[in-house]
Amino acid sequence: MALMLEYEAVCSRSAHRAAAGLTLKQVGIFLDSIAALVEPVETHCLWPPQLRDPGDEMVLEAAVNGQAQAIVTFNIRDCGAAAAQFGVDLLLPRAALASLKG
């Protein structure tokens, strides 16, 4: 739940909406769609914080505890070394979409 609230806060920022070309209503539809698709993951912080931003830390914890193969983000610079320590790849959105196309 906390991570979904973080996504809502970040995606609703005017700069992010402008970059994506989305209205606040469209962001709401996007977030509702994501919420309908996710598998809840219990996080257990078993290590000291690895990242500067607590929001990024939540993403890393969810990925590790959910045994995700990758985190899809524009924020590779802030997450790179920590994610790699846990065997989690970082992908830019365009790379993640390209991998889905096969």
Residue, then its C-alpha position, 0 to 999 in steps of 0.5 A: m500500500a505504501l508503495m502504491l501511495e508513492y507511485e501516486a505521489v510521483c506520477s501526479r507531479s505536474a512535471h511527470r504528467a507533462a513529460a508523459g502528456l497525461t492529465l491528472k484524470q489519465v494518471g488516475i486511470f493508469l494508477d487504477s490499472i496498475a493497482a488492479l494488476v499488482e501482486p501484493v508483496e510483504t516487505h521485510c526490511l532485513w538490511p540497512p537502508q541502501l538508497r538515499d530516497p525512502g521511496d526508492e528503498m520501498v521499490l527495492e524492498a518490494a522487488v527483492n521480497g517479490q523475487a522480481q527479475a527487474i525494476v523498470t525505472f527512469n531512476i537508474r542512477d540512484c538505484g543501480a548498485a544496490a539493485a545489482q547486489f540483490g540480483v535485480d536488473l534495472l531497465l529503462p521503460r523503453a528497454a522493458l517494452a522492447s523485451l516484451k515485444g520479443 
